[in-house]
Amino acid sequence: MAEPLESAELLAFTKTVDSKSLSRAAVELGVPRATVSRRLARLEQQLGVRLLRRTTRSLVLTDAGTAFYRHARIALASVEQARESVRASQDVPCGDLRVSAPPFTSDSFSKLVCDFMAQFPGVRLHLHLSTVHVDLLRDGYDVAIRATGELEPGLVARTLIKNELLAVASPGYLAAHGVPRTPRELKDHRCLLGFARGEVPQTHWPLAGGRKLQVEGVFSSNDVVILRDAVLRGLGIALMPRMLIESELSEGALVPVLGGAIGARNSVSVVYPEREFVPAQVRAFVDAVIAWAPAELAVQTMSARRDNFPKRATPTKRKRAKD
């Protein structure tokens, strides 16, 4: 029978991967660097595979290591959830909290994070800022702030704002290239594309009725601010969040294209895995984000700063994913 894996080995492995350093992992775990190295070696010996390729300058996951890391995160999360079920009555936020959020240019999000850490010193916060749409369950995240269309099974979303996506162009572009009358005519136009889930360029735009239209672009970016600047300069037609271009629409710098035929509605939400026992640190951070969002969204729109949120938030509500 295979020897059971110890949580100390799993922790040493996941901390090393997260921090990309044996030394930093040792500091976070509060043990000597040599202890972390021994635990990793023992883990690889037990599994009979190489998980990490170590050089003097870098640590690189092998294919086996990548697969094992995902399962190790889930296993450790299950252990933590079991602990939470025991200490739930204490209701004191503490322990690890892994958060994924889009990059913010606003100082207020930094203040939110720092205030949260000061209020709950027992929480070890790991904040990852990226446009990539992480898989909370697979990648071991506790909370994410993201634009939500369809919600994956097993997640709960608390809505911060409602948003509308619409195709827009500058009057100068339309004067030079003509106005498309049907979605199919977009094939003869210069389309500017965002990234799907923050990972790869879009290949389809949403049509009314839930259908999708395949599109090809002359430019793609995961930064909606750059897309806004490109469409303002008459470089093409883009699918943009109304919240980012409200003033440009009211001033006539941008005009809707194929209104009613192309577009969609989604929400910006704070999302977390659905659990029987939601850890106290997750509840506390979600509550902090919900309290922060309404005033911050109003400030960002009125100040015309380069943020991805609108001027007001809708009343917060909870929705569950359908299995």
KOLSE-238354 format. One record per residue: residue in three letters; x, y, z of N, C-alpha, C, O in turn. Coordinates in steps of 0.05 Angstrom, whole numbers, plus 5000, padded with zeros to 4 digits. Layout:
ALA|X|Y|Z|X|Y|Z|X|Y|Z|X|Y|Z;
...
***
This chain:
MET|5017|4976|5000|5000|5000|5000|5018|5025|5000|5038|5026|5014;
ALA|5010|5045|4984|5026|5069|4982|5026|5084|5009|5006|5085|5023;
GLU|5049|5096|5015|5051|5112|5040|5035|5137|5037|5036|5151|5016;
PRO|5018|5144|5057|5001|5168|5055|5018|5193|5054|5039|5195|5067;
LEU|5008|5213|5039|5022|5238|5036|5016|5255|5061|4993|5256|5070;
GLU|5037|5269|5071|5033|5286|5094|5027|5315|5085|5036|5324|5064;
SER|5011|5328|5102|5004|5356|5095|5028|5374|5095|5028|5394|5080;
ALA|5048|5368|5111|5072|5384|5111|5086|5384|5084|5096|5405|5075;
GLU|5087|5361|5071|5099|5359|5045|5082|5374|5024|5093|5388|5007;
LEU|5056|5371|5026|5038|5386|5007|5041|5416|5011|5042|5431|4991;
LEU|5043|5425|5036|5046|5453|5041|5073|5463|5030|5074|5485|5018;
ALA|5094|5448|5035|5120|5456|5025|5120|5459|4995|5131|5477|4983;
PHE|5106|5440|4981|5105|5441|4952|5089|5464|4942|5098|5479|4925;
THR|5064|5469|4953|5047|5490|4943|5059|5518|4950|5057|5536|4933;
LYS|5071|5521|4973|5083|5546|4980|5106|5552|4962|5110|5575|4954;
THR|5122|5532|4955|5145|5536|4937|5135|5544|4910|5147|5562|4897;
VAL|5114|5531|4900|5103|5539|4874|5092|5567|4874|5097|5583|4856;
ASP|5077|5574|4895|5065|5600|4896|5085|5623|4898|5082|5644|4886;
SER|5106|5618|4914|5126|5639|4918|5149|5638|4898|5165|5656|4896;
LYS|5151|5615|4883|5172|5611|4863|5200|5613|4875|5219|5620|4862;
SER|5201|5605|4901|5227|5606|4915|5226|5588|4939|5208|5589|4955;
LEU|5247|5572|4942|5250|5555|4967|5253|5573|4991|5242|5568|5012;
SER|5269|5594|4988|5274|5611|5011|5249|5626|5020|5244|5627|5044;
ARG|5234|5637|5001|5209|5651|5009|5189|5631|5020|5175|5638|5039;
ALA|5187|5607|5009|5169|5587|5021|5177|5580|5049|5160|5577|5066;
ALA|5203|5578|5054|5212|5572|5081|5204|5594|5101|5196|5589|5123;
VAL|5207|5620|5092|5199|5642|5109|5170|5642|5115|5162|5645|5138;
GLU|5153|5637|5095|5124|5636|5099|5116|5613|5118|5097|5616|5134;
LEU|5130|5590|5116|5124|5567|5132|5137|5569|5160|5130|5554|5178;
GLY|5157|5586|5163|5170|5589|5188|5189|5566|5194|5192|5559|5218;
VAL|5201|5555|5174|5220|5532|5177|5246|5539|5162|5245|5556|5144;
PRO|5268|5525|5167|5292|5529|5152|5288|5520|5123|5272|5503|5116;
ARG|5304|5533|5105|5303|5526|5076|5309|5497|5072|5297|5485|5054;
ALA|5328|5486|5087|5335|5458|5084|5311|5439|5090|5308|5418|5078;
THR|5294|5448|5108|5270|5431|5115|5251|5430|5091|5240|5409|5085;
VAL|5247|5453|5078|5230|5454|5055|5241|5436|5033|5226|5421|5020;
SER|5267|5438|5029|5280|5421|5008|5277|5391|5014|5271|5376|4996;
ARG|5280|5384|5040|5276|5356|5047|5248|5347|5043|5243|5324|5033;
ARG|5229|5363|5049|5201|5356|5046|5194|5352|5016|5179|5334|5009;
LEU|5204|5370|4999|5200|5367|4971|5212|5341|4960|5200|5327|4944;
ALA|5236|5335|4969|5250|5311|4960|5234|5286|4969|5231|5267|4954;
ARG|5224|5287|4994|5209|5264|5005|5183|5261|4989|5174|5238|4983;
LEU|5170|5283|4981|5145|5282|4966|5150|5270|4939|5136|5252|4930;
GLU|5171|5279|4925|5177|5268|4898|5185|5238|4900|5178|5223|4883;
GLN|5198|5230|4922|5205|5202|4926|5180|5185|4930|5178|5163|4919;
GLN|5162|5196|4946|5137|5181|4951|5121|5177|4925|5109|5156|4920;
LEU|5120|5198|4909|5104|5198|4884|5119|5183|4861|5106|5173|4843;
GLY|5145|5183|4863|5160|5170|4842|5162|5186|4816|5167|5175|4795;
VAL|5158|5213|4818|5160|5230|4795|5174|5256|4803|5175|5263|4827;
ARG|5185|5270|4783|5197|5296|4788|5175|5317|4785|5161|5319|4765;
LEU|5171|5333|4806|5151|5354|4806|5162|5381|4798|5148|5397|4785;
LEU|5187|5387|4806|5199|5413|4801|5227|5408|4789|5242|5391|4798;
ARG|5233|5425|4770|5261|5426|4760|5274|5450|4773|5266|5473|4769;
ARG|5294|5445|4789|5307|5466|4805|5334|5473|4793|5351|5455|4789;
THR|5339|5499|4789|5365|5508|4781|5374|5529|4802|5359|5535|4821;
THR|5397|5540|4798|5406|5561|4817|5389|5586|4816|5389|5602|4834;
ARG|5375|5590|4793|5360|5615|4790|5330|5612|4787|5316|5632|4790;
SER|5320|5588|4783|5292|5585|4778|5281|5558|4787|5295|5539|4791;
LEU|5254|5558|4790|5239|5534|4795|5218|5531|4774|5202|5550|4770;
VAL|5217|5509|4760|5198|5505|4739|5182|5479|4744|5194|5458|4749;
LEU|5156|5481|4742|5139|5457|4746|5141|5439|4722|5141|5448|4699;
THR|5143|5413|4727|5141|5393|4706|5111|5390|4699|5094|5401|4713;
ASP|5105|5374|4678|5077|5369|4672|5064|5355|4695|5041|5361|4702;
ALA|5078|5335|4707|5067|5321|4730|5063|5340|4753|5044|5338|4768;
GLY|5082|5358|4757|5080|5378|4778|5056|5396|4775|5043|5403|4795;
THR|5051|5404|4750|5028|5422|4745|5002|5408|4752|4985|5420|4765;
ALA|4999|5383|4744|4975|5368|4750|4972|5364|4780|4950|5366|4792;
PHE|4995|5356|4793|4994|5351|4822|4988|5376|4838|4975|5374|4858;
TYR|4998|5399|4829|4994|5424|4844|4964|5430|4846|4954|5438|4867;
ARG|4949|5426|4824|4920|5432|4825|4906|5415|4845|4890|5424|4861;
HIS|4913|5389|4845|4900|5371|4864|4909|5377|4893|4893|5374|4912;
ALA|4935|5384|4896|4945|5390|4923|4930|5415|4935|4924|5415|4958;
ARG|4925|5435|4918|4911|5459|4927|4883|5451|4936|4873|5461|4957;
ILE|4869|5434|4921|4842|5425|4928|4843|5410|4954|4826|5413|4972;
ALA|4863|5392|4957|4865|5376|4982|4870|5393|5006|4857|5389|5027;
LEU|4888|5413|5004|4893|5431|5026|4869|5448|5032|4864|5454|5056;
ALA|4855|5456|5012|4830|5472|5016|4809|5456|5031|4795|5467|5048;
SER|4808|5430|5025|4789|5413|5039|4796|5410|5068|4779|5410|5086;
VAL|4822|5408|5074|4832|5406|5102|4824|5432|5116|4815|5431|5139;
GLU|4829|5455|5103|4823|5481|5115|4793|5483|5120|4785|5495|5140;
GLN|4777|5473|5101|4748|5475|5105|4739|5458|5129|4721|5465|5143;
ALA|4752|5434|5132|4746|5418|5155|4753|5432|5181|4738|5431|5201;
ARG|4775|5447|5181|4782|5462|5205|4761|5484|5210|4753|5489|5233;
GLU|4752|5497|5188|4733|5518|5190|4707|5508|5203|4694|5522|5218;
SER|4699|5484|5196|4674|5472|5207|4676|5470|5237|4655|5471|5251;
VAL|4701|5466|5247|4704|5463|5276|4705|5490|5290|4693|5493|5311;
ARG|4719|5510|5277|4722|5535|5290|4701|5556|5281|4704|5580|5287;
ALA|4681|5547|5265|4661|5565|5254|4648|5581|5276|4641|5605|5272;
SER|4644|5568|5300|4630|5582|5321|4646|5606|5332|4634|5625|5342;
GLN|4673|5605|5328|4689|5627|5337|4685|5652|5319|4686|5675|5328;
ASP|4681|5646|5293|4674|5668|5273|4695|5690|5273|4689|5713|5270;
VAL|4721|5682|5276|4743|5702|5276|4758|5698|5250|4770|5677|5246;
PRO|4759|5718|5232|4774|5715|5207|4803|5710|5212|4817|5726|5226;
CYS|4814|5688|5202|4842|5681|5205|4849|5660|5184|4831|5648|5172;
GLY|4874|5656|5179|4883|5636|5160|4888|5648|5133|4887|5672|5129;
ASP|4894|5631|5113|4900|5639|5086|4876|5649|5071|4854|5638|5074;
LEU|4880|5669|5054|4858|5680|5037|4871|5687|5010|4887|5705|5009;
ARG|4863|5672|4989|4874|5677|4962|4853|5691|4945|4831|5681|4942;
VAL|4861|5715|4935|4842|5732|4921|4853|5738|4893|4876|5744|4890;
SER|4835|5736|4873|4842|5744|4845|4825|5769|4838|4801|5769|4843;
ALA|4838|5789|4827|4823|5814|4819|4836|5826|4795|4860|5821|4790;
PRO|4822|5842|4780|4834|5856|4757|4852|5878|4767|4849|5887|4790;
PRO|4872|5886|4751|4889|5908|4760|4873|5934|4764|4857|5941|4746;
PHE|4877|5947|4786|4863|5972|4791|4883|5995|4791|4905|5993|4801;
THR|4875|6018|4778|4892|6041|4779|4884|6059|4802|4898|6079|4808;
SER|4862|6053|4815|4852|6070|4837|4867|6064|4863|4872|6040|4869;
ASP|4874|6085|4878|4887|6081|4903|4868|6070|4924|4876|6058|4944;
SER|4842|6072|4919|4823|6064|4939|4822|6033|4943|4816|6024|4964;
PHE|4828|6018|4921|4829|5989|4924|4853|5981|4942|4851|5963|4958;
SER|4875|5995|4939|4898|5990|4956|4891|5996|4985|4899|5982|5003;
LYS|4876|6018|4989|4867|6025|5016|4849|6004|5027|4851|5996|5051;
LEU|4831|5993|5010|4813|5972|5019|4829|5948|5029|4823|5937|5051;
VAL|4849|5940|5014|4865|5917|5021|4881|5922|5047|4881|5905|5065;
CYS|4893|5945|5049|4909|5952|5073|4891|5954|5098|4899|5945|5119;
ASP|4868|5966|5095|4849|5968|5117|4840|5940|5126|4838|5935|5150;
PHE|4835|5923|5107|4827|5895|5114|4849|5881|5129|4843|5868|5149;
MET|4874|5883|5120|4896|5870|5134|4900|5881|5162|4906|5866|5180;
ALA|4896|5907|5165|4899|5920|5191|4877|5911|5210|4881|5907|5234;
GLN|4853|5907|5199|4830|5899|5216|4831|5870|5224|4822|5863|5245;
PHE|4843|5853|5206|4844|5825|5211|4872|5815|5209|4880|5802|5189;
PRO|4888|5820|5229|4917|5812|5228|4921|5782|5227|4943|5773|5221;
GLY|4901|5766|5234|4904|5737|5233|4901|5725|5205|4906|5701|5201;
VAL|4894|5742|5185|4890|5733|5158|4916|5736|5142|4929|5757|5143;
ARG|4924|5715|5128|4947|5716|5110|4936|5719|5082|4927|5700|5069;
LEU|4937|5744|5072|4924|5751|5046|4944|5747|5023|4966|5758|5024;
HIS|4936|5732|5002|4951|5729|4978|4935|5741|4955|4914|5729|4947;
LEU|4943|5764|4945|4928|5779|4925|4941|5777|4898|4965|5784|4894;
HIS|4926|5767|4878|4937|5763|4850|4921|5782|4832|4897|5777|4828;
LEU|4934|5802|4820|4921|5820|4802|4927|5813|4773|4950|5812|4765;
SER|4906|5806|4758|4909|5798|4731|4882|5799|4717|4861|5797|4730;
THR|4882|5802|4690|4857|5801|4675|4849|5773|4669|4827|5768|4659;
VAL|4866|5753|4675|4860|5725|4670|4837|5716|4687|4836|5722|4711;
HIS|4819|5702|4675|4795|5691|4688|4802|5665|4702|4801|5644|4690;
VAL|4810|5666|4728|4820|5642|4741|4797|5623|4748|4774|5631|4750;
ASP|4804|5597|4750|4785|5577|4758|4788|5574|4789|4807|5563|4798;
LEU|4769|5585|4804|4771|5586|4833|4774|5558|4845|4791|5554|4862;
LEU|4758|5539|4835|4758|5512|4847|4784|5497|4840|4795|5484|4857;
ARG|4792|5499|4815|4816|5484|4806|4841|5497|4816|4860|5483|4824;
ASP|4843|5524|4815|4868|5538|4821|4870|5546|4850|4891|5557|4858;
GLY|4850|5539|4867|4853|5544|4895|4849|5572|4905|4859|5579|4926;
TYR|4833|5588|4890|4827|5615|4899|4802|5615|4917|4784|5599|4913;
ASP|4801|5634|4936|4778|5636|4954|4758|5657|4944|4734|5653|4947;
VAL|4768|5679|4931|4751|5701|4922|4762|5712|4896|4786|5712|4892;
ALA|4743|5721|4879|4752|5735|4854|4732|5757|4849|4709|5756|4855;
ILE|4743|5779|4838|4726|5801|4828|4728|5800|4798|4749|5801|4786;
ARG|4705|5797|4785|4705|5792|4756|4678|5800|4744|4658|5803|4757;
ALA|4679|5804|4717|4655|5807|4702|4643|5780|4698|4657|5762|4688;
THR|4618|5776|4705|4605|5750|4704|4583|5750|4683|4565|5767|4685;
GLY|4584|5732|4664|4562|5727|4647|4549|5702|4657|4529|5703|4672;
GLU|4559|5679|4648|4551|5654|4659|4569|5646|4682|4593|5650|4681;
LEU|4557|5636|4703|4572|5629|4727|4576|5599|4728|4558|5583|4724;
GLU|4601|5591|4733|4607|5562|4733|4593|5549|4757|4589|5562|4777;
PRO|4585|5523|4754|4573|5509|4776|4591|5509|4801|4616|5507|4798;
GLY|4579|5511|4824|4594|5510|4849|4604|5537|4859|4619|5538|4878;
LEU|4595|5559|4846|4604|5585|4854|4580|5602|4862|4557|5598|4853;
VAL|4585|5621|4880|4565|5641|4888|4575|5669|4880|4599|5675|4883;
ALA|4558|5685|4869|4566|5712|4861|4549|5733|4875|4524|5730|4877;
ARG|4562|5754|4886|4548|5777|4897|4552|5800|4878|4574|5809|4874;
THR|4530|5810|4867|4532|5830|4846|4540|5857|4857|4529|5867|4876;
LEU|4560|5869|4844|4568|5896|4850|4555|5917|4832|4546|5938|4841;
ILE|4555|5911|4806|4542|5928|4786|4531|5912|4763|4539|5889|4759;
LYS|4513|5924|4748|4504|5913|4723|4518|5928|4700|4524|5952|4703;
ASN|4523|5914|4679|4538|5926|4657|4525|5918|4630|4512|5898|4628;
GLU|4530|5935|4610|4520|5929|4583|4544|5930|4563|4560|5949|4565;
LEU|4546|5911|4546|4566|5911|4524|4552|5920|4499|4531|5909|4492;
LEU|4565|5938|4484|4553|5947|4459|4576|5953|4439|4598|5962|4446;
ALA|4569|5948|4413|4589|5954|4392|4588|5984|4386|4567|5996|4384;
VAL|4612|5997|4384|4613|6025|4380|4636|6032|4360|4654|6016|4356;
ALA|4634|6055|4348|4655|6065|4330|4654|6096|4331|4635|6107|4342;
SER|4675|6108|4321|4676|6137|4320|4661|6147|4295|4660|6132|4275;
PRO|4649|6171|4296|4637|6182|4271|4656|6183|4248|4648|6179|4225;
GLY|4682|6189|4254|4701|6191|4232|4706|6164|4219|4708|6163|4194;
TYR|4707|6142|4235|4710|6116|4223|4686|6109|4205|4690|6099|4183;
LEU|4662|6114|4215|4638|6107|4200|4636|6124|4174|4626|6114|4154;
ALA|4645|6149|4175|4644|6166|4152|4663|6155|4130|4658|6157|4106;
ALA|4686|6144|4139|4706|6134|4120|4700|6106|4110|4706|6100|4087;
HIS|4687|6090|4127|4684|6061|4120|4655|6053|4117|4650|6030|4109;
GLY|4636|6070|4122|4608|6063|4120|4597|6051|4146|4613|6042|4163;
VAL|4571|6051|4148|4557|6040|4172|4547|6012|4166|4532|6009|4147;
PRO|4556|5992|4181|4545|5965|4176|4516|5964|4183|4507|5973|4204;
ARG|4500|5951|4165|4471|5950|4169|4463|5923|4182|4442|5921|4194;
THR|4479|5902|4178|4474|5876|4190|4499|5865|4202|4521|5874|4195;
PRO|4497|5847|4222|4521|5836|4234|4540|5823|4214|4564|5825|4218;
ARG|4529|5811|4193|4547|5798|4173|4565|5818|4159|4587|5811|4149;
GLU|4557|5843|4158|4573|5863|4144|4598|5870|4160|4616|5884|4150;
LEU|4600|5861|4185|4624|5867|4201|4649|5854|4189|4672|5862|4195;
LYS|4645|5833|4172|4668|5820|4160|4683|5839|4142|4707|5834|4135;
ASP|4670|5860|4133|4683|5880|4115|4693|5904|4131|4702|5924|4119;
HIS|4693|5902|4158|4702|5924|4174|4726|5916|4191|4732|5892|4195;
ARG|4739|5936|4202|4761|5932|4220|4751|5929|4249|4741|5948|4261;
CYS|4752|5904|4259|4742|5899|4286|4765|5899|4306|4787|5888|4301;
LEU|4761|5911|4329|4780|5913|4351|4770|5895|4373|4747|5899|4383;
LEU|4786|5875|4381|4776|5854|4398|4788|5854|4426|4812|5860|4429;
GLY|4772|5848|4446|4782|5843|4472|4790|5814|4475|4792|5799|4455;
PHE|4796|5806|4500|4804|5778|4505|4781|5764|4519|4768|5775|4537;
ALA|4776|5739|4511|4756|5722|4524|4768|5711|4550|4790|5699|4550;
ARG|4755|5716|4572|4764|5707|4599|4792|5718|4606|4805|5706|4623;
GLY|4800|5739|4592|4826|5751|4598|4849|5734|4589|4872|5739|4597;
GLU|4844|5714|4572|4865|5695|4565|4873|5695|4536|4896|5695|4529;
VAL|4853|5695|4518|4858|5693|4489|4840|5713|4475|4818|5719|4485;
PRO|4848|5722|4451|4831|5741|4436|4803|5730|4430|4800|5706|4425;
GLN|4784|5747|4431|4756|5739|4424|4755|5728|4396|4769|5737|4378;
THR|4737|5709|4392|4732|5699|4365|4702|5703|4358|4694|5700|4335;
HIS|4686|5710|4378|4657|5714|4373|4647|5738|4390|4656|5744|4411;
TRP|4627|5752|4378|4612|5773|4392|4584|5763|4396|4573|5749|4380;
PRO|4571|5771|4419|4544|5763|4425|4523|5777|4407|4524|5801|4402;
LEU|4504|5761|4398|4481|5771|4383|4456|5770|4400|4455|5755|4419;
ALA|4436|5786|4393|4411|5785|4406|4399|5757|4405|4402|5743|4385;
GLY|4387|5748|4426|4375|5722|4427|4394|5700|4436|4388|5676|4435;
GLY|4418|5708|4445|4437|5689|4455|4455|5676|4435|4472|5659|4442;
ARG|4452|5683|4409|4469|5672|4389|4496|5687|4388|4499|5707|4402;
LYS|4515|5677|4373|4541|5689|4372|4550|5692|4343|4543|5676|4325;
LEU|4566|5713|4338|4576|5719|4311|4606|5716|4311|4620|5728|4327;
GLN|4616|5701|4292|4645|5698|4290|4657|5724|4279|4647|5735|4259;
VAL|4679|5733|4291|4691|5758|4282|4722|5754|4280|4734|5737|4293;
GLU|4733|5770|4262|4762|5770|4259|4771|5799|4263|4758|5818|4254;
GLY|4793|5802|4278|4802|5829|4285|4828|5837|4273|4845|5820|4266;
VAL|4832|5863|4271|4858|5874|4262|4875|5881|4286|4899|5886|4284;
PHE|4862|5881|4310|4877|5887|4335|4862|5873|4358|4837|5873|4358;
SER|4877|5863|4377|4864|5851|4401|4881|5858|4425|4906|5860|4424;
SER|4868|5862|4448|4882|5869|4473|4864|5861|4496|4840|5862|4495;
ASN|4877|5853|4519|4861|5848|4543|4858|5873|4560|4848|5871|4582;
ASP|4866|5896|4550|4863|5921|4564|4841|5938|4550|4844|5947|4528;
VAL|4818|5941|4564|4796|5955|4552|4801|5985|4549|4789|5997|4532;
VAL|4819|5996|4565|4826|6024|4562|4840|6029|4535|4834|6049|4521;
ILE|4858|6011|4528|4872|6013|4502|4852|6010|4479|4853|6024|4459;
LEU|4833|5991|4482|4812|5988|4462|4795|6013|4459|4788|6021|4437;
ARG|4789|6025|4482|4773|6050|4480|4789|6072|4465|4777|6086|4449;
ASP|4815|6074|4471|4830|6095|4457|4832|6089|4427|4831|6108|4411;
ALA|4834|6063|4420|4836|6056|4392|4811|6062|4377|4811|6073|4355;
VAL|4788|6056|4389|4763|6062|4375|4757|6092|4374|4745|6101|4355;
LEU|4766|6107|4395|4763|6136|4394|4779|6148|4372|4771|6169|4361;
ARG|4801|6136|4365|4818|6147|4344|4810|6137|4316|4825|6142|4297;
GLY|4787|6124|4315|4777|6117|4288|4790|6093|4276|4791|6090|4252;
LEU|4801|6075|4293|4816|6051|4282|4798|6028|4277|4807|6008|4265;
GLY|4773|6029|4285|4755|6006|4279|4730|6006|4297|4724|6026|4310;
ILE|4717|5983|4297|4692|5979|4313|4700|5960|4336|4713|5940|4332;
ALA|4691|5967|4360|4697|5951|4384|4672|5945|4400|4653|5961|4400;
LEU|4673|5923|4414|4652|5916|4433|4661|5925|4461|4681|5915|4472;
MET|4648|5946|4472|4657|5959|4496|4637|5958|4518|4613|5958|4513;
PRO|4646|5959|4543|4627|5962|4566|4617|5991|4567|4633|6010|4567;
ARG|4591|5994|4568|4579|6021|4569|4591|6038|4591|4594|6062|4589;
MET|4596|6025|4614|4606|6040|4637|4632|6054|4632|4638|6074|4645;
LEU|4648|6045|4613|4673|6057|4607|4671|6080|4587|4689|6097|4585;
ILE|4649|6080|4572|4647|6100|4549|4622|6117|4552|4614|6129|4532;
GLU|4610|6119|4575|4586|6134|4578|4589|6163|4569|4572|6174|4555;
SER|4611|6176|4578|4614|6204|4571|4620|6207|4541|4610|6227|4528;
GLU|4635|6189|4528|4640|6190|4500|4615|6187|4483|4612|6199|4462;
LEU|4596|6170|4493|4571|6167|4479|4554|6192|4481|4542|6201|4462;
SER|4553|6204|4505|4536|6228|4509|4547|6252|4493|4532|6269|4485;
GLU|4574|6252|4490|4586|6274|4475|4587|6270|4445|4594|6288|4430;
GLY|4580|6245|4436|4580|6239|4407|4607|6231|4397|4610|6228|4372;
ALA|4627|6228|4414|4654|6219|4405|4653|6190|4396|4669|6182|4379;
LEU|4634|6175|4407|4629|6147|4398|4599|6144|4393|4582|6157|4406;
VAL|4592|6127|4374|4563|6121|4369|4559|6091|4368|4577|6076|4359;
PRO|4536|6082|4377|4530|6053|4376|4528|6043|4347|4519|6058|4329;
VAL|4536|6019|4343|4534|6006|4317|4517|5980|4320|4521|5965|4339;
LEU|4498|5976|4302|4481|5952|4302|4468|5949|4329|4466|5927|4340;
GLY|4457|5972|4340|4443|5971|4365|4419|5952|4364|4404|5952|4345;
GLY|4416|5935|4385|4395|5916|4385|4402|5890|4372|4389|5869|4377;
ALA|4423|5889|4355|4431|5865|4341|4455|5852|4354|4458|5828|4356;
ILE|4474|5869|4363|4499|5860|4376|4501|5872|4404|4496|5896|4407;
GLY|4507|5856|4423|4510|5866|4451|4501|5845|4471|4490|5824|4464;
ALA|4506|5851|4496|4499|5832|4518|4499|5848|4544|4509|5870|4546;
ARG|4488|5835|4564|4488|5846|4591|4503|5826|4609|4500|5802|4607;
ASN|4519|5837|4627|4532|5821|4647|4534|5836|4673|4524|5859|4675;
SER|4548|5825|4692|4551|5838|4718|4580|5838|4726|4596|5821|4718;
VAL|4588|5857|4742|4613|5856|4757|4607|5846|4785|4590|5859|4799;
SER|4619|5825|4793|4612|5812|4818|4636|5804|4834|4658|5802|4823;
VAL|4632|5799|4859|4652|5786|4876|4642|5757|4878|4620|5751|4886;
VAL|4660|5738|4871|4653|5710|4868|4669|5693|4887|4693|5698|4892;
TYR|4657|5672|4898|4671|5654|4915|4658|5626|4914|4635|5624|4907;
PRO|4673|5605|4921|4662|5578|4919|4640|5574|4939|4640|5584|4961;
GLU|4620|5559|4930|4597|5552|4948|4605|5530|4967|4614|5509|4958;
ARG|4603|5535|4993|4611|5515|5013|4591|5514|5035|4575|5532|5039;
GLU|4591|5491|5049|4573|5489|5072|4582|5508|5094|4566|5521|5107;
PHE|4609|5510|5097|4620|5529|5117|4637|5549|5102|4660|5542|5094;
VAL|4627|5573|5098|4644|5594|5085|4663|5604|5106|4655|5615|5126;
PRO|4689|5603|5100|4709|5612|5120|4704|5641|5128|4695|5657|5111;
ALA|4709|5647|5153|4704|5674|5163|4720|5695|5148|4710|5717|5144;
GLN|4745|5689|5139|4760|5709|5125|4749|5714|5097|4751|5737|5087;
VAL|4736|5694|5085|4723|5698|5059|4698|5717|5063|4695|5736|5048;
ARG|4682|5711|5083|4659|5728|5088|4667|5756|5093|4654|5775|5084;
ALA|4688|5760|5109|4697|5786|5116|4707|5802|5092|4701|5826|5089;
PHE|4722|5789|5074|4732|5803|5051|4710|5809|5031|4709|5831|5020;
VAL|4691|5791|5027|4668|5796|5010|4652|5820|5020|4645|5837|5004;
ASP|4647|5820|5046|4633|5843|5058|4648|5869|5054|4636|5890|5049;
ALA|4674|5868|5056|4690|5892|5053|4689|5903|5024|4687|5927|5020;
VAL|4690|5884|5005|4688|5893|4977|4660|5905|4971|4658|5925|4957;
ILE|4639|5892|4981|4612|5902|4976|4609|5930|4989|4595|5947|4978;
ALA|4620|5934|5012|4619|5960|5025|4635|5981|5010|4628|6005|5009;
TRP|4657|5972|4998|4675|5991|4984|4664|5999|4956|4668|6022|4947;
ALA|4650|5981|4943|4644|5984|4915|4627|6008|4908|4634|6024|4891;
PRO|4603|6013|4921|4585|6034|4911|4598|6061|4909|4596|6074|4888;
ALA|4610|6071|4931|4622|6098|4931|4645|6099|4912|4649|6119|4898;
GLU|4661|6078|4911|4685|6078|4893|4677|6079|4864|4690|6092|4848;
LEU|4656|6064|4856|4648|6064|4829|4638|6091|4820|4643|6100|4797;
ALA|4624|6105|4837|4615|6132|4831|4639|6151|4827|4639|6167|4808;
VAL|4658|6150|4845|4681|6167|4843|4697|6162|4817|4706|6181|4804;
GLN|4701|6137|4810|4717|6130|4787|4705|6141|4761|4720|6151|4744;
THR|4679|6139|4758|4666|6148|4733|4667|6179|4731|4673|6190|4710;
MET|4661|6192|4753|4659|6221|4753|4687|6234|4748|4689|6255|4737;
SER|4708|6220|4758|4735|6231|4755|4748|6225|4729|4769|6235|4723;
ALA|4734|6208|4712|4744|6200|4685|4771|6187|4687|4788|6189|4669;
ARG|4776|6173|4709|4801|6158|4711|4799|6132|4695|4777|6124|4688;
ARG|4822|6120|4689|4822|6097|4671|4816|6072|4687|4834|6055|4691;
ASP|4792|6069|4695|4783|6045|4710|4762|6031|4694|4751|6042|4674;
ASN|4755|6007|4702|4736|5990|4687|4709|5988|4700|4695|5968|4696;
PHE|4701|6008|4716|4676|6006|4730|4659|6031|4725|4670|6052|4718;
PRO|4632|6029|4730|4614|6051|4724|4610|6069|4749|4622|6066|4770;
LYS|4591|6088|4745|4588|6109|4765|4570|6101|4788|4568|6116|4808;
ARG|4556|6079|4787|4539|6071|4809|4537|6041|4810|4541|6027|4790;
ALA|4531|6031|4833|4527|6002|4836|4498|5996|4842|4484|6012|4855;
THR|4489|5974|4832|4462|5965|4837|4461|5953|4865|4482|5945|4875;
PRO|4437|5950|4877|4436|5937|4903|4447|5909|4901|4443|5894|4882;
THR|4462|5903|4922|4476|5877|4922|4456|5854|4926|4437|5857|4942;
LYS|4460|5833|4912|4443|5810|4916|4459|5785|4911|4480|5786|4898;
ARG|4450|5763|4921|4464|5738|4918|4450|5720|4898|4426|5718|4897;
LYS|4466|5707|4881|4454|5688|4863|4471|5663|4863|4495|5664|4867;
ARG|4458|5640|4860|4472|5615|4860|4474|5604|4832|4456|5608|4815;
ALA|4496|5590|4828|4499|5577|4802|4481|5553|4800|4477|5539|4820;
LYS|4471|5548|4776|4455|5524|4772|4473|5501|4764|4489|5503|4746;
ASP|4469|5478|4778|4485|5455|4771|4477|5443|4745|4488|5423|4736;
***
